Amino acid sequence: MKVTARNVIISLVLVTVVSVALTAVLVWRTSRDVEPPHPEISAFTAGQLVRVGPYRFCDVYEITKCDVSGASGELRVTTRDKIQLSVPPRIAEAPWVLLRSFEDGGPAAVEEFRPDTALAATIPTVDPRRGKLTGFAVMLPTLVRDEDGNEFPWPHAEWSVSTVWS
């Protein structure tokens, strides 16, 4: 068989195509089942979805050992649409707390969920007494004890989403 420039080019193209295909398959196989190190929450309203990792995630047994990413989501809202919050089973299998803050600046509205009772919550964007929702947070509390032996709940993980009004 005679080696021509045409045959060399065809061979190089075939090697390139096969290499790209094998690399794509390898990347797909190694990344398809990768879960984030910490659970994420999802919030949906008016056709937009935001997924947020934790702002802070601490070890339950060493409450001062924390990963602090500072992550926070942002969601555009109107007075017409409610927000659908979803939490994964890794959050819902424990007691979790939903905090909602409003434009009146008062204390956050607190809603507590018992383990394995809710994977989702509906959040109105306006409260008749408190005004517009400015943001919400999901927290995983754990009981801690201070130096005097007093026990109290302390969030070992927190996810945060702020609202932007349209």
N, CA, C and O atoms as a DFTB+ gen file, in Angstrom:
664 C
 N C O
     1  1       0.847      -1.178       0.000
     2  2       0.000       0.000       0.000
     3  2       0.889       1.237       0.000
     4  3       1.864       1.323       0.746
     5  1       0.540       2.160      -0.827
     6  2       1.316       3.379      -0.992
     7  2       0.854       4.427       0.034
     8  3      -0.343       4.684       0.164
     9  1       1.806       5.029       0.760
    10  2       1.493       6.060       1.746
    11  2       1.384       7.389       1.019
    12  3       2.333       7.864       0.396
    13  1       0.197       7.973       1.119
    14  2      -0.020       9.273       0.480
    15  2      -0.425      10.279       1.552
    16  3      -0.788       9.915       2.670
    17  1      -0.354      11.520       1.187
    18  2      -0.752      12.583       2.116
    19  2      -2.218      12.425       2.504
    20  3      -2.600      12.688       3.644
    21  1      -3.025      11.997       1.555
    22  2      -4.456      11.788       1.810
    23  2      -4.654      10.701       2.869
    24  3      -5.462      10.880       3.780
    25  1      -3.947       9.596       2.771
    26  2      -4.064       8.507       3.743
    27  2      -3.591       8.939       5.133
    28  3      -4.194       8.558       6.137
    29  1      -2.539       9.718       5.197
    30  2      -2.029      10.219       6.476
    31  2      -3.064      11.132       7.135
    32  3      -3.308      11.035       8.338
    33  1      -3.665      12.011       6.350
    34  2      -4.673      12.938       6.893
    35  2      -5.890      12.165       7.396
    36  3      -6.407      12.457       8.474
    37  1      -6.344      11.189       6.630
    38  2      -7.487      10.374       7.046
    39  2      -7.160       9.636       8.343
    40  3      -7.996       9.570       9.244
    41  1      -5.973       9.091       8.442
    42  2      -5.566       8.378       9.657
    43  2      -5.529       9.312      10.862
    44  3      -5.995       8.948      11.942
    45  1      -4.984      10.499      10.690
    46  2      -4.926      11.476      11.784
    47  2      -6.326      11.907      12.222
    48  3      -6.589      12.044      13.417
    49  1      -7.213      12.117      11.270
    50  2      -8.585      12.499      11.599
    51  2      -9.265      11.379      12.383
    52  3      -9.943      11.648      13.375
    53  1      -9.097      10.139      11.958
    54  2      -9.694       9.003      12.662
    55  2      -9.153       8.880      14.088
    56  3      -9.919       8.661      15.026
    57  1      -7.848       9.018      14.250
    58  2      -7.241       8.949      15.583
    59  2      -7.783      10.074      16.466
    60  3      -8.071       9.853      17.642
    61  1      -7.923      11.266      15.912
    62  2      -8.442      12.405      16.668
    63  2      -9.891      12.166      17.094
    64  3     -10.248      12.409      18.246
    65  1     -10.718      11.694      16.170
    66  2     -12.127      11.443      16.478
    67  2     -12.260      10.372      17.557
    68  3     -13.039      10.531      18.497
    69  1     -11.512       9.293      17.428
    70  2     -11.565       8.220      18.419
    71  2     -11.069       8.723      19.776
    72  3     -11.655       8.381      20.803
    73  1     -10.013       9.520      19.803
    74  2      -9.484      10.065      21.060
    75  2     -10.502      10.973      21.742
    76  3     -10.707      10.885      22.953
    77  1     -11.133      11.838      20.968
    78  2     -12.139      12.745      21.530
    79  2     -13.317      11.944      22.081
    80  3     -13.812      12.236      23.170
    81  1     -13.764      10.944      21.341
    82  2     -14.891      10.120      21.791
    83  2     -14.547       9.380      23.079
    84  3     -15.354       9.348      24.008
    85  1     -13.368       8.790      23.141
    86  2     -12.966       8.068      24.351
    87  2     -12.829       9.009      25.547
    88  3     -13.210       8.653      26.662
    89  1     -12.293      10.195      25.323
    90  2     -12.166      11.182      26.397
    91  2     -13.545      11.610      26.892
    92  3     -13.761      11.722      28.099
    93  1     -14.475      11.851      25.975
    94  2     -15.831      12.252      26.360
    95  2     -16.506      11.164      27.186
    96  3     -17.153      11.460      28.191
    97  1     -16.362       9.915      26.773
    98  2     -16.956       8.800      27.519
    99  2     -16.328       8.702      28.906
   100  3     -17.038       8.489      29.888
   101  1     -15.021       8.852      28.998
   102  2     -14.334       8.781      30.282
   103  2     -14.799       9.895      31.221
   104  3     -15.078       9.641      32.392
   105  1     -14.882      11.117      30.718
   106  2     -15.337      12.243      31.539
   107  2     -16.776      12.014      31.990
   108  3     -17.104      12.251      33.152
   109  1     -17.627      11.562      31.091
   110  2     -19.029      11.313      31.431
   111  2     -19.150      10.244      32.510
   112  3     -19.903      10.416      33.469
   113  1     -18.426       9.159      32.367
   114  2     -18.525       8.055      33.332
   115  2     -18.003       8.446      34.709
   116  3     -18.554       8.017      35.723
   117  1     -16.954       9.251      34.757
   118  2     -16.388       9.615      36.060
   119  2     -17.163      10.726      36.748
   120  3     -17.054      10.882      37.964
   121  1     -17.945      11.505      36.004
   122  2     -18.631      12.637      36.627
   123  2     -20.135      12.461      36.756
   124  3     -20.783      13.304      37.375
   125  1     -20.711      11.422      36.211
   126  2     -22.171      11.321      36.198
   127  2     -22.778      11.056      37.563
   128  3     -23.899      11.499      37.811
   129  1     -22.112      10.371      38.444
   130  2     -22.679      10.041      39.747
   131  2     -22.054      10.825      40.892
   132  3     -22.189      10.448      42.056
   133  1     -21.375      11.904      40.565
   134  2     -20.712      12.684      41.601
   135  2     -21.744      13.561      42.308
   136  3     -22.396      14.395      41.680
   137  1     -21.883      13.368      43.595
   138  2     -22.763      14.199      44.403
   139  2     -21.937      15.305      45.035
   140  3     -20.757      15.114      45.329
   141  1     -22.563      16.476      45.248
   142  2     -21.830      17.509      45.974
   143  2     -21.515      17.004      47.383
   144  3     -22.236      16.155      47.908
   145  1     -20.451      17.515      47.998
   146  2     -20.070      17.027      49.326
   147  2     -21.143      17.279      50.389
   148  3     -21.240      16.539      51.368
   149  1     -21.939      18.319      50.192
   150  2     -23.015      18.637      51.128
   151  2     -24.321      18.754      50.336
   152  3     -24.291      19.075      49.148
   153  1     -25.458      18.500      50.976
   154  2     -26.730      18.588      50.256
   155  2     -27.023      20.005      49.780
   156  3     -26.528      20.982      50.341
   157  1     -27.838      20.092      48.733
   158  2     -28.270      21.373      48.189
   159  2     -29.784      21.481      48.311
   160  3     -30.495      20.478      48.254
   161  1     -30.271      22.715      48.480
   162  2     -31.710      22.956      48.439
   163  2     -32.048      23.516      47.065
   164  3     -31.174      24.016      46.357
   165  1     -33.322      23.429      46.693
   166  2     -33.802      23.989      45.430
   167  2     -34.984      24.895      45.724
   168  3     -35.823      24.587      46.571
   169  1     -35.043      26.015      45.016
   170  2     -36.186      26.917      45.135
   171  2     -36.643      27.272      43.726
   172  3     -35.831      27.567      42.850
   173  1     -37.966      27.238      43.524
   174  2     -38.530      27.451      42.201
   175  2     -39.662      28.462      42.289
   176  3     -40.492      28.400      43.196
   177  1     -39.691      29.394      41.341
   178  2     -40.814      30.306      41.203
   179  2     -40.819      30.887      39.803
   180  3     -39.767      31.183      39.237
   181  1     -41.999      31.046      39.256
   182  2     -42.203      31.718      37.967
   183  2     -41.211      31.265      36.897
   184  3     -40.639      32.095      36.191
   185  1     -41.010      29.970      36.778
   186  2     -40.155      29.441      35.719
   187  2     -38.663      29.484      35.988
   188  3     -37.883      29.103      35.116
   189  1     -38.244      29.921      37.133
   190  2     -36.809      29.940      37.439
   191  2     -36.503      29.033      38.625
   192  3     -37.275      28.929      39.577
   193  1     -35.357      28.388      38.531
   194  2     -34.921      27.436      39.551
   195  2     -33.539      27.835      40.038
   196  3     -32.664      28.172      39.241
   197  1     -33.350      27.795      41.339
   198  2     -32.021      28.026      41.904
   199  2     -31.702      26.857      42.830
   200  3     -32.523      26.448      43.651
   201  1     -30.480      26.327      42.673
   202  2     -29.976      25.266      43.559
   203  2     -28.840      25.883      44.363
   204  3     -27.955      26.542      43.817
   205  1     -28.882      25.655      45.667
   206  2     -27.918      26.315      46.552
   207  2     -27.284      25.301      47.493
   208  3     -27.971      24.508      48.137
   209  1     -25.963      25.345      47.556
   210  2     -25.238      24.576      48.556
   211  2     -25.253      25.330      49.871
   212  3     -25.699      26.477      49.914
   213  1     -24.783      24.725      50.928
   214  2     -24.860      25.377      52.238
   215  2     -23.931      26.578      52.354
   216  3     -22.809      26.578      51.849
   217  1     -24.438      27.601      53.035
   218  2     -23.637      28.763      53.399
   219  2     -22.559      28.321      54.386
   220  3     -21.405      28.743      54.326
   221  1     -22.995      27.448      55.299
   222  2     -22.102      26.917      56.329
   223  2     -22.551      25.498      56.638
   224  3     -23.746      25.222      56.742
   225  1     -21.578      24.600      56.784
   226  2     -21.892      23.207      57.117
   227  2     -20.858      22.732      58.126
   228  3     -19.672      22.630      57.811
   229  1     -21.316      22.441      59.350
   230  2     -20.407      22.063      60.437
   231  2     -20.564      20.588      60.794
   232  3     -21.616      19.986      60.577
   233  1     -19.515      20.034      61.335
   234  2     -19.547      18.671      61.848
   235  2     -20.468      18.643      63.069
   236  3     -20.329      19.476      63.965
   237  1     -21.394      17.705      63.113
   238  2     -22.361      17.630      64.210
   239  2     -21.669      17.388      65.546
   240  3     -22.119      17.890      66.576
   241  1     -20.591      16.631      65.537
   242  2     -19.902      16.282      66.784
   243  2     -18.824      17.288      67.166
   244  3     -18.442      17.378      68.333
   245  1     -18.335      18.043      66.188
   246  2     -17.350      19.107      66.435
   247  2     -17.905      20.373      65.826
   248  3     -17.517      20.753      64.721
   249  1     -18.809      21.033      66.531
   250  2     -19.597      22.132      65.984
   251  2     -18.751      23.316      65.514
   252  3     -19.240      24.152      64.755
   253  1     -17.499      23.402      65.948
   254  2     -16.630      24.489      65.494
   255  2     -15.844      24.118      64.241
   256  3     -15.153      24.965      63.675
   257  1     -15.939      22.872      63.801
   258  2     -15.261      22.421      62.583
   259  2     -16.246      22.572      61.422
   260  3     -17.124      21.731      61.227
   261  1     -16.090      23.655      60.655
   262  2     -17.087      24.008      59.643
   263  2     -16.466      24.260      58.273
   264  3     -15.331      24.723      58.156
   265  1     -17.246      23.939      57.241
   266  2     -16.963      24.395      55.882
   267  2     -17.840      25.622      55.675
   268  3     -19.066      25.523      55.710
   269  1     -17.222      26.774      55.460
   270  2     -17.987      28.003      55.241
   271  2     -17.738      28.460      53.810
   272  3     -16.691      29.027      53.499
   273  1     -18.715      28.205      52.946
   274  2     -18.574      28.594      51.541
   275  2     -19.095      30.006      51.317
   276  3     -18.667      30.689      50.386
   277  1     -20.014      30.440      52.166
   278  2     -20.639      31.740      51.960
   279  2     -21.653      31.718      50.828
   280  3     -22.122      32.772      50.399
   281  1     -21.999      30.521      50.334
   282  2     -22.921      30.395      49.206
   283  2     -24.301      30.917      49.587
   284  3     -24.793      30.684      50.691
   285  1     -24.901      31.614      48.658
   286  2     -26.253      32.117      48.848
   287  2     -26.920      32.182      47.490
   288  3     -26.293      32.554      46.499
   289  1     -28.180      31.823      47.445
   290  2     -28.918      31.895      46.193
   291  2     -29.669      33.203      46.090
   292  3     -29.802      33.949      47.060
   293  1     -30.157      33.463      44.891
   294  2     -30.929      34.665      44.643
   295  2     -32.079      34.290      43.722
   296  3     -31.887      33.566      42.745
   297  1     -33.265      34.778      44.030
   298  2     -34.457      34.415      43.281
   299  2     -35.270      35.674      42.996
   300  3     -35.585      36.433      43.912
   301  1     -35.609      35.894      41.726
   302  2     -36.473      37.020      41.356
   303  2     -37.913      36.645      41.678
   304  3     -38.382      35.570      41.305
   305  1     -38.609      37.537      42.374
   306  2     -39.969      37.238      42.798
   307  2     -40.912      38.388      42.472
   308  3     -40.490      39.517      42.222
   309  1     -42.204      38.064      42.484
   310  2     -43.267      39.054      42.347
   311  2     -44.286      38.774      43.448
   312  3     -44.171      37.792      44.181
   313  1     -45.269      39.637      43.552
   314  2     -46.317      39.422      44.550
   315  2     -47.257      38.294      44.142
   316  3     -47.972      37.755      44.987
   317  1     -47.268      37.931      42.865
   318  2     -48.214      36.924      42.360
   319  2     -47.779      35.489      42.600
   320  3     -48.627      34.629      42.837
   321  1     -46.497      35.205      42.546
   322  2     -46.017      33.822      42.548
   323  2     -45.449      33.411      43.899
   324  3     -44.723      34.170      44.542
   325  1     -45.793      32.195      44.320
   326  2     -45.211      31.632      45.536
   327  2     -43.921      30.901      45.187
   328  3     -43.680      30.562      44.028
   329  1     -43.106      30.664      46.190
   330  2     -41.844      29.936      46.016
   331  2     -42.058      28.501      46.478
   332  3     -42.632      28.257      47.540
   333  1     -41.595      27.567      45.677
   334  2     -41.626      26.153      46.054
   335  2     -40.219      25.767      46.496
   336  3     -39.295      25.739      45.683
   337  1     -40.060      25.477      47.756
   338  2     -38.770      25.070      48.315
   339  2     -38.726      23.552      48.386
   340  3     -39.675      22.921      48.852
   341  1     -37.629      22.966      47.927
   342  2     -37.433      21.515      48.034
   343  2     -36.139      21.245      48.777
   344  3     -35.113      21.873      48.515
   345  1     -36.199      20.310      49.699
   346  2     -34.997      19.878      50.409
   347  2     -34.789      18.398      50.115
   348  3     -35.761      17.650      50.008
   349  1     -33.543      17.964      49.984
   350  2     -33.295      16.551      49.699
   351  2     -33.506      15.687      50.943
   352  3     -33.541      16.204      52.059
   353  1     -33.645      14.383      50.754
   354  2     -33.825      13.482      51.902
   355  2     -32.737      13.621      52.964
   356  3     -33.007      13.433      54.150
   357  1     -31.505      13.951      52.551
   358  2     -30.422      14.109      53.537
   359  2     -30.733      15.215      54.541
   360  3     -30.257      15.170      55.675
   361  1     -31.522      16.205      54.138
   362  2     -31.946      17.259      55.065
   363  2     -33.234      16.840      55.764
   364  3     -33.347      16.955      56.984
   365  1     -34.208      16.351      54.989
   366  2     -35.541      16.053      55.525
   367  2     -35.559      14.908      56.527
   368  3     -36.505      14.793      57.307
   369  1     -34.538      14.062      56.525
   370  2     -34.535      12.952      57.487
   371  2     -34.190      13.413      58.901
   372  3     -34.275      12.634      59.850
   373  1     -33.807      14.655      59.037
   374  2     -33.504      15.241      60.350
   375  2     -34.515      16.357      60.622
   376  3     -35.215      16.787      59.706
   377  1     -34.600      16.828      61.860
   378  2     -35.424      18.017      62.085
   379  2     -34.791      19.183      61.327
   380  3     -33.575      19.370      61.378
   381  1     -35.606      19.962      60.629
   382  2     -35.079      21.129      59.932
   383  2     -35.991      22.320      60.146
   384  3     -37.167      22.174      60.475
   385  1     -35.427      23.501      59.953
   386  2     -36.125      24.743      60.256
   387  2     -36.096      25.640      59.026
   388  3     -35.072      25.770      58.356
   389  1     -37.245      26.260      58.741
   390  2     -37.343      27.259      57.683
   391  2     -37.512      28.618      58.342
   392  3     -38.456      28.833      59.102
   393  1     -36.598      29.533      58.053
   394  2     -36.684      30.907      58.555
   395  2     -37.029      31.817      57.387
   396  3     -36.439      31.702      56.313
   397  1     -37.984      32.725      57.592
   398  2     -38.358      33.684      56.557
   399  2     -38.205      35.095      57.108
   400  3     -38.687      35.395      58.201
   401  1     -37.537      35.959      56.354
   402  2     -37.382      37.349      56.783
   403  2     -38.168      38.258      55.836
   404  3     -38.309      37.980      54.645
   405  1     -38.676      39.354      56.409
   406  2     -39.551      40.254      55.670
   407  2     -39.039      41.681      55.746
   408  3     -38.147      42.003      56.531
   409  1     -39.630      42.535      54.905
   410  2     -39.174      43.918      54.811
   411  2     -39.427      44.721      56.084
   412  3     -38.830      45.785      56.250
   413  1     -40.290      44.254      56.990
   414  2     -40.531      45.006      58.223
   415  2     -39.344      44.941      59.180
   416  3     -39.291      45.696      60.150
   417  1     -38.393      44.046      58.918
   418  2     -37.189      43.963      59.744
   419  2     -37.386      43.287      61.085
   420  3     -36.454      43.234      61.888
   421  1     -38.565      42.774      61.346
   422  2     -38.830      42.094      62.613
   423  2     -38.141      40.742      62.669
   424  3     -37.419      40.364      61.747
   425  1     -38.368      40.019      63.753
   426  2     -37.752      38.696      63.878
   427  2     -38.213      37.769      62.752
   428  3     -39.317      37.911      62.227
   429  1     -37.370      36.845      62.403
   430  2     -37.690      35.901      61.331
   431  2     -38.879      35.033      61.726
   432  3     -39.041      34.670      62.890
   433  1     -39.706      34.709      60.738
   434  2     -40.786      33.743      60.950
   435  2     -40.149      32.360      60.933
   436  3     -39.376      32.040      60.030
   437  1     -40.471      31.548      61.921
   438  2     -39.831      30.240      62.086
   439  2     -40.862      29.138      61.887
   440  3     -41.933      29.156      62.493
   441  1     -40.524      28.176      61.029
   442  2     -41.370      27.001      60.824
   443  2     -40.483      25.773      60.999
   444  3     -39.470      25.625      60.316
   445  1     -40.871      24.903      61.913
   446  2     -40.072      23.712      62.211
   447  2     -40.706      22.476      61.581
   448  3     -41.927      22.320      61.579
   449  1     -39.861      21.605      61.051
   450  2     -40.312      20.362      60.430
   451  2     -39.679      19.184      61.165
   452  3     -38.469      19.163      61.391
   453  1     -40.489      18.224      61.529
   454  2     -40.000      17.021      62.205
   455  2     -39.327      16.105      61.187
   456  3     -39.577      16.230      59.988
   457  1     -38.486      15.194      61.642
   458  2     -37.792      14.284      60.719
   459  2     -38.774      13.495      59.846
   460  3     -39.819      13.035      60.305
   461  1     -38.404      13.360      58.590
   462  2     -39.153      12.551      57.616
   463  2     -40.608      12.973      57.443
   464  3     -41.463      12.134      57.162
   465  1     -40.900      14.260      57.606
   466  2     -42.281      14.717      57.416
   467  2     -42.457      15.605      56.197
   468  3     -43.571      15.707      55.683
   469  1     -41.397      16.255      55.709
   470  2     -41.568      17.181      54.586
   471  2     -40.299      17.269      53.745
   472  3     -39.197      17.464      54.259
   473  1     -40.488      17.120      52.444
   474  2     -39.406      17.338      51.478
   475  2     -39.570      18.681      50.777
   476  3     -38.718      19.077      49.981
   477  1     -40.670      19.387      51.072
   478  2     -40.949      20.645      50.379
   479  2     -41.779      21.561      51.264
   480  3     -42.410      21.130      52.229
   481  1     -41.754      22.841      50.903
   482  2     -42.579      23.843      51.576
   483  2     -42.926      24.921      50.560
   484  3     -42.130      25.236      49.675
   485  1     -44.111      25.478      50.697
   486  2     -44.538      26.591      49.847
   487  2     -44.364      27.873      50.643
   488  3     -44.815      27.980      51.784
   489  1     -43.700      28.847      50.023
   490  2     -43.391      30.099      50.711
   491  2     -44.075      31.252      49.982
   492  3     -43.710      31.559      48.847
   493  1     -45.065      31.901      50.613
   494  2     -45.662      33.088      49.998
   495  2     -44.634      34.218      49.959
   496  3     -43.809      34.345      50.863
   497  1     -44.689      35.029      48.918
   498  2     -43.715      36.120      48.797
   499  2     -44.142      37.373      49.555
   500  3     -43.341      38.286      49.757
   501  1     -45.403      37.412      49.974
   502  2     -45.896      38.562      50.737
   503  2     -46.670      38.051      51.947
   504  3     -47.488      37.137      51.839
   505  1     -46.397      38.657      53.099
   506  2     -47.160      38.383      54.313
   507  2     -48.022      39.621      54.562
   508  3     -47.502      40.737      54.539
   509  1     -49.334      39.454      54.801
   510  2     -50.211      40.619      54.958
   511  2     -49.779      41.577      56.071
   512  3     -50.011      42.782      55.966
   513  1     -49.162      41.070      57.118
   514  2     -48.753      41.931      58.236
   515  2     -47.298      42.374      58.147
   516  3     -46.951      43.445      58.645
   517  1     -46.442      41.570      57.521
   518  2     -44.996      41.835      57.568
   519  2     -44.439      42.390      56.267
   520  3     -43.316      42.892      56.237
   521  1     -45.213      42.304      55.194
   522  2     -44.758      42.855      53.919
   523  2     -44.071      41.828      53.046
   524  3     -44.334      40.628      53.129
   525  1     -43.180      42.335      52.205
   526  2     -42.514      41.486      51.211
   527  2     -41.433      40.610      51.842
   528  3     -40.735      41.014      52.772
   529  1     -41.324      39.404      51.305
   530  2     -40.277      38.468      51.720
   531  2     -38.927      38.986      51.220
   532  3     -38.785      39.302      50.039
   533  1     -37.945      39.075      52.102
   534  2     -36.609      39.519      51.686
   535  2     -35.639      38.356      51.536
   536  3     -34.587      38.488      50.911
   537  1     -36.000      37.219      52.114
   538  2     -35.141      36.045      51.983
   539  2     -35.602      34.941      52.906
   540  3     -36.481      35.131      53.747
   541  1     -34.992      33.783      52.732
   542  2     -35.309      32.659      53.611
   543  2     -34.073      31.798      53.783
   544  3     -33.138      31.848      52.984
   545  1     -34.092      31.013      54.838
   546  2     -32.963      30.133      55.139
   547  2     -33.495      28.799      55.638
   548  3     -34.548      28.725      56.271
   549  1     -32.752      27.763      55.340
   550  2     -33.025      26.430      55.869
   551  2     -31.886      26.107      56.820
   552  3     -30.715      26.297      56.489
   553  1     -32.232      25.620      58.001
   554  2     -31.209      25.290      58.996
   555  2     -31.415      23.881      59.531
   556  3     -32.542      23.406      59.670
   557  1     -30.305      23.230      59.826
   558  2     -30.321      21.943      60.523
   559  2     -29.806      22.187      61.934
   560  3     -28.615      22.431      62.123
   561  1     -30.690      22.125      62.928
   562  2     -30.240      22.373      64.299
   563  2     -29.683      21.111      64.953
   564  3     -30.048      19.989      64.601
   565  1     -28.812      21.325      65.890
   566  2     -28.329      20.242      66.741
   567  2     -28.276      20.783      68.165
   568  3     -28.098      21.985      68.362
   569  1     -28.427      19.923      69.144
   570  2     -28.348      20.373      70.534
   571  2     -26.890      20.472      70.953
   572  3     -26.107      19.541      70.764
   573  1     -26.541      21.612      71.524
   574  2     -25.183      21.803      72.048
   575  2     -25.289      22.146      73.533
   576  3     -26.341      22.555      74.026
   577  1     -24.190      21.971      74.211
   578  2     -24.141      22.248      75.647
   579  2     -23.021      23.254      75.893
   580  3     -21.900      23.074      75.415
   581  1     -23.329      24.317      76.642
   582  2     -22.297      25.305      76.963
   583  2     -21.514      24.876      78.203
   584  3     -21.751      23.802      78.757
   585  1     -20.578      25.728      78.634
   586  2     -19.707      25.403      79.763
   587  2     -20.479      25.192      81.061
   588  3     -20.022      24.472      81.949
   589  1     -21.654      25.822      81.173
   590  2     -22.471      25.699      82.383
   591  2     -23.422      24.506      82.332
   592  3     -24.202      24.297      83.261
   593  1     -23.365      23.725      81.258
   594  2     -24.227      22.556      81.134
   595  2     -25.595      22.831      80.530
   596  3     -26.435      21.934      80.465
   597  1     -25.826      24.069      80.087
   598  2     -27.107      24.412      79.470
   599  2     -27.156      23.886      78.039
   600  3     -26.212      24.076      77.272
   601  1     -28.254      23.224      77.677
   602  2     -28.431      22.721      76.316
   603  2     -29.331      23.665      75.530
   604  3     -30.308      24.193      76.060
   605  1     -28.992      23.872      74.263
   606  2     -29.802      24.714      73.391
   607  2     -29.538      24.317      71.938
   608  3     -28.473      23.789      71.618
   609  1     -30.516      24.575      71.056
   610  2     -30.315      24.234      69.645
   611  2     -29.363      25.224      68.979
   612  3     -29.381      26.421      69.267
   613  1     -28.547      24.704      68.098
   614  2     -27.581      25.520      67.358
   615  2     -27.541      24.985      65.928
   616  3     -27.442      23.774      65.731
   617  1     -27.617      25.862      64.927
   618  2     -27.606      25.353      63.551
   619  2     -26.213      24.862      63.149
   620  3     -25.239      25.612      63.207
   621  1     -26.135      23.603      62.744
   622  2     -24.841      23.104      62.260
   623  2     -24.739      23.191      60.740
   624  3     -23.673      22.957      60.171
   625  1     -25.855      23.531      60.080
   626  2     -25.834      23.737      58.634
   627  2     -26.882      24.779      58.279
   628  3     -27.943      24.856      58.898
   629  1     -26.556      25.592      57.253
   630  2     -27.472      26.662      56.866
   631  2     -27.380      26.922      55.368
   632  3     -26.293      27.015      54.797
   633  1     -28.554      27.037      54.747
   634  2     -28.669      27.382      53.330
   635  2     -29.450      28.688      53.264
   636  3     -30.376      28.893      54.047
   637  1     -29.088      29.571      52.340
   638  2     -29.678      30.901      52.320
   639  2     -30.057      31.317      50.897
   640  3     -29.299      31.100      49.950
   641  1     -31.242      31.918      50.764
   642  2     -31.696      32.454      49.477
   643  2     -32.288      33.834      49.733
   644  3     -33.134      34.000      50.612
   645  1     -31.841      34.818      48.966
   646  2     -32.415      36.158      49.075
   647  2     -33.349      36.400      47.894
   648  3     -33.211      35.778      46.840
   649  1     -34.294      37.307      48.084
   650  2     -35.243      37.615      47.019
   651  2     -34.885      38.943      46.372
   652  3     -34.409      39.868      47.030
   653  1     -35.124      39.014      45.078
   654  2     -34.959      40.243      44.310
   655  2     -36.324      40.535      43.707
   656  3     -36.876      39.715      42.973
   657  1     -36.859      41.696      44.017
   658  2     -38.220      42.014      43.595
   659  2     -38.265      42.608      42.197
   660  3     -37.493      43.504      41.856
   661  1     -39.195      42.083      41.390
   662  2     -39.393      42.571      40.012
   663  2     -40.536      43.559      39.978
   664  3     -40.864      44.086      38.915
